[in-house]
Amino acid sequence: MEAGVEEATGGVGPQKRLKNMERAVNFMRQYRDPKSRELKKLSANQFMQVWGHYDKDGNGYIEGTELDGFLREFVASANSADIGPEAVSDSMLAELKQCFMEAYDDNQDGKIDIRELAQLLPMEENFLLLFRFDNPLESSVEFMKIWREYDTDGSGYIEADELKNFLRDLLREAKKINDVSEDKLIEYTDTMLQVFDANKDGRLQLSEMAKLLPVKENFLTRQIFKVRETSSGAKLTKEDIERVFSLYDMDDNGTIENEELRGFLKDLLELVKKDYDAQDLQDFEDTILHGVDYNQDGKINRKELTMILLALAKHNQEEGIDDI
């Protein structure tokens, strides 16, 4: 019977058919030049096709068996011979994974997120600009100013049209160009929503936009703001507090207010909450000001900031939070 089956299928046995199928479904092969085997430049949609193919569970990471599958296919697709992913041995895979993660796993969590993958795959220049994080914002005060500028309807979210305006301006500023087509902008907007809209509601909340537009660092995670033990007990120095105050009091008027205040509270909120929206920030602002803003002017002065930082430091000490 086996001979009959092989004859009916042109002499191809089950194992060979399986291998041929594996070769045919090497997803990465279609994105390489047939002759040079170099990766082609991917459009925004093609990049998302690659991401969606390997992030099979849709959790926002390529990890575990997903990562193994990607690495096997990525390497096999580079071979001029039509070899299948099975040609990559387990020992070769282990060595490859170690090198790959050292090169691209920026936050060292053992997984690849979409921005880390963007460093590996060549993309159309305009779209690649959206993934460059070489020049993050200096502080969350800048972030909140940008948020206010593009949340034009004051809804507390960056909706698709507002995101499109943001991306248009981002591309113009980065490349000093004005020729990004409307179709491309729509494509980029849809893609960025796929990437950063974690709860899939078709818009970006504060914490989602913060991933798209990262700040250089959350200043409040620095060790100097986690209380030191001294002979007289735990305390922050005046210099420590002054450094925080000067960071957020960007207009140097002696108070932290408006976007300065919201930038400070955003950094503070991120220490305790991963996902947050504008309402969370407003509720947090109301709570903080109710506790320390004794003159009820809606601003924070040095004395009030000192109270907040002391409370933060005490909490960190009690929780045993390590350096971030």
C-alpha positions in Angstrom: 0.0 0.0 0.0 2.8 2.4 0.8 4.3 1.8 -2.6 0.9 2.6 -4.2 0.6 5.8 -2.2 4.1 6.9 -3.2 3.3 6.2 -6.9 0.1 8.2 -6.6 1.9 11.1 -5.2 4.8 11.0 -7.6 7.0 8.8 -5.4 7.0 11.2 -2.4 6.6 9.5 0.9 4.9 10.9 4.0 8.1 12.1 5.7 9.3 13.9 2.5 5.9 15.5 2.0 6.0 16.8 5.6 9.5 18.2 5.0 8.3 19.8 1.8 5.4 21.3 3.7 7.7 22.7 6.4 9.8 24.3 3.7 6.8 25.8 2.0 5.5 27.4 5.1 8.8 29.1 6.2 7.1 32.4 6.7 10.3 34.5 6.6 11.4 33.2 3.2 9.0 35.5 1.4 10.7 38.5 2.9 14.2 37.7 1.5 15.6 38.5 -1.9 15.7 35.2 -3.8 19.3 35.7 -5.0 21.1 37.6 -2.2 19.0 36.1 0.6 19.1 39.6 2.2 15.9 40.7 4.0 13.8 43.1 2.0 12.5 46.3 3.4 9.2 45.7 5.0 6.2 47.9 4.8 4.3 48.7 8.0 1.7 46.1 7.0 4.3 43.4 6.2 6.0 44.1 9.5 2.7 43.5 11.3 2.1 40.4 9.4 5.4 39.0 10.6 4.6 40.0 14.2 1.1 38.5 14.1 2.4 35.3 12.6 4.9 34.6 15.4 3.1 36.2 18.3 0.6 33.3 18.0 -1.1 33.9 21.4 -1.4 37.6 20.8 0.0 38.5 24.2 2.4 41.2 22.9 5.6 39.1 23.0 7.4 36.5 21.0 8.5 34.0 23.6 9.0 30.3 24.3 8.1 28.1 21.4 7.1 31.1 19.4 10.6 32.5 19.7 12.1 29.1 18.8 10.0 28.9 15.7 10.9 32.4 14.6 14.6 31.8 15.1 14.6 28.5 13.2 12.7 30.0 10.3 14.7 33.2 10.3 18.0 31.3 10.0 16.7 28.7 7.6 15.2 31.3 5.3 18.7 32.9 4.9 20.1 29.7 3.3 20.2 29.7 -0.5 19.2 26.0 -0.5 15.5 25.5 0.2 16.1 23.9 3.7 13.4 23.7 6.3 13.4 25.0 9.9 14.3 21.5 11.1 17.8 22.0 9.7 18.6 24.2 12.7 19.7 21.8 15.4 18.7 22.2 19.0 22.3 23.0 20.0 22.5 25.6 17.2 19.2 27.0 18.3 20.4 27.4 21.9 23.5 29.2 20.8 21.6 31.4 18.4 19.0 32.3 21.0 21.7 33.4 23.4 23.3 35.6 20.9 20.0 37.0 19.6 18.7 37.8 23.1 21.9 39.5 24.0 21.7 41.7 20.9 18.0 42.5 20.9 16.3 41.8 24.2 16.9 45.3 25.5 15.0 45.0 28.8 16.4 41.4 29.4 13.0 39.9 30.2 13.7 36.8 28.0 11.1 37.8 25.5 11.0 39.9 22.3 8.5 42.7 22.2 7.5 44.5 19.0 10.0 47.4 19.4 12.8 44.9 19.9 11.8 43.1 16.7 11.8 46.4 14.9 15.5 46.7 15.5 16.1 43.4 13.6 13.9 43.7 10.6 14.6 46.4 7.9 11.6 48.6 7.3 10.5 51.4 5.1 12.5 54.5 6.4 9.5 56.5 7.4 7.9 53.7 9.5 11.3 52.9 11.1 11.5 56.4 12.4 8.5 55.7 14.6 10.4 53.0 16.4 13.6 54.9 17.0 14.1 55.5 20.7 17.6 57.1 20.5 16.2 60.5 21.6 13.6 59.9 24.2 11.9 62.8 25.9 13.8 64.4 28.7 10.9 64.2 31.2 7.3 63.4 31.7 6.6 67.2 31.8 7.4 67.2 28.0 5.2 64.1 27.6 2.2 65.8 29.2 2.6 68.9 27.1 2.6 66.7 23.9 -0.4 64.8 25.3 -2.4 68.1 25.8 -1.4 69.3 22.3 -2.7 66.2 20.5 -5.7 65.3 22.8 -7.5 68.1 21.0 -11.0 67.1 22.1 -9.9 66.7 25.7 -11.4 63.2 25.9 -8.5 61.8 27.9 -7.5 59.6 25.0 -5.5 59.9 21.7 -8.0 58.7 19.1 -7.1 57.6 15.6 -7.3 61.0 14.0 -5.3 62.6 16.8 -2.7 59.9 16.5 -2.5 60.4 12.7 -1.8 64.1 13.3 0.9 63.2 15.9 2.6 60.8 13.5 2.5 63.3 10.7 4.2 65.9 12.8 6.7 63.3 14.1 7.7 62.3 10.6 8.0 65.9 9.5 10.1 66.8 12.4 12.4 63.8 12.1 13.0 64.1 8.4 12.0 67.6 7.7 9.6 66.3 5.0 6.1 67.1 4.0 5.4 64.4 1.4 4.0 61.6 3.6 0.9 60.5 1.7 -2.5 60.3 3.4 -2.7 56.6 2.6 0.7 56.0 4.3 -0.3 58.0 7.3 -3.5 55.9 7.7 -1.4 52.7 7.3 1.1 53.9 10.0 -1.7 55.0 12.3 -3.5 51.6 12.0 -0.2 49.8 12.6 0.7 51.9 15.6 -2.7 51.2 17.1 -2.1 47.5 16.6 1.2 47.8 18.3 0.5 50.0 21.3 -3.3 49.8 21.9 -3.0 47.0 24.4 -6.7 46.9 25.4 -7.8 47.1 21.7 -10.3 49.9 22.2 -9.1 51.8 19.1 -7.4 54.6 20.9 -4.4 55.2 23.2 -4.7 55.8 26.9 -2.0 57.5 28.8 0.0 54.4 29.7 -0.2 53.2 26.1 0.9 56.5 24.6 3.8 56.5 27.2 5.1 53.3 25.5 5.0 54.9 22.1 6.6 58.1 23.3 9.0 57.1 26.1 10.7 59.4 28.6 14.4 59.0 29.2 13.8 57.8 32.7 11.4 58.0 35.6 13.5 60.3 37.9 11.6 59.0 41.0 13.0 55.5 40.6 16.6 56.7 41.4 18.2 55.3 44.4 18.7 58.7 46.0 15.0 59.1 46.5 14.7 55.8 48.3 15.5 56.7 51.9 19.0 56.2 53.2 19.6 54.8 56.7 21.5 57.2 58.9 22.4 57.2 62.6 19.4 59.5 63.2 17.0 57.4 61.1 15.9 57.5 57.5 15.9 60.8 55.8 16.1 62.6 52.4 18.6 65.4 52.0 17.7 68.9 51.0 19.8 68.5 47.9 17.8 65.4 46.9 14.5 67.2 47.1 15.9 70.2 45.3 17.0 68.1 42.4 13.4 66.7 42.0 11.9 70.1 42.4 14.2 71.6 39.7 13.4 68.8 37.3 9.7 69.4 37.4 9.6 73.2 38.0 10.6 73.8 34.4 9.6 77.4 34.3 11.5 78.0 37.5 8.6 80.0 39.1 8.8 78.2 42.5 5.8 75.9 42.1 5.1 72.6 40.2 1.8 73.2 38.4 -0.2 72.3 35.3 1.8 70.0 32.9 4.7 70.1 35.4 2.4 68.7 38.1 0.8 66.1 35.8 4.3 65.0 34.6 5.4 64.6 38.2 2.2 62.7 39.1 2.5 60.5 36.0 6.0 59.4 37.2 4.6 58.9 40.6 1.7 56.9 39.4 3.9 54.6 37.2 5.6 53.4 40.4 2.4 51.7 41.6 0.3 51.2 38.4 1.3 49.7 35.1 -1.9 50.5 33.1 -3.5 53.9 33.6 -5.6 56.4 31.8 -6.3 60.2 32.1 -9.0 59.5 34.7 -6.6 57.5 36.8 -4.2 60.4 36.7 -6.9 62.9 37.6 -8.1 60.8 40.6 -4.4 60.4 41.7 -4.0 64.2 41.4 -7.1 64.8 43.5 -5.9 62.4 46.2 -2.3 63.8 46.4 -3.5 67.4 46.5 -6.1 66.6 49.1 -3.3 65.2 51.3 -0.6 67.9 50.9 -2.0 71.0 49.2 -3.0 72.8 52.4 -3.3 76.2 50.7 -5.5 74.6 48.0 -3.9 76.5 45.1 -3.7 73.3 42.9 0.1 73.5 42.9 3.0 71.9 44.8 5.7 73.9 46.5 8.9 72.6 48.0 7.4 71.9 51.4 4.6 69.9 49.9 6.9 68.1 47.5 9.0 67.1 50.5 6.0 65.5 52.2 5.3 63.5 49.1 8.9 62.3 48.6 9.2 61.3 52.3 6.0 59.3 52.0 7.3 57.6 48.8 10.6 56.8 50.4 9.0 55.4 53.5 6.8 53.2 51.3 9.8 52.0 49.3 11.6 51.1 52.5 8.7 49.2 53.8 8.1 47.3 50.6 11.8 46.6 50.1 11.8 47.9 46.5 15.1 47.3 44.8 16.8 49.6 42.3 15.0 49.9 39.1 
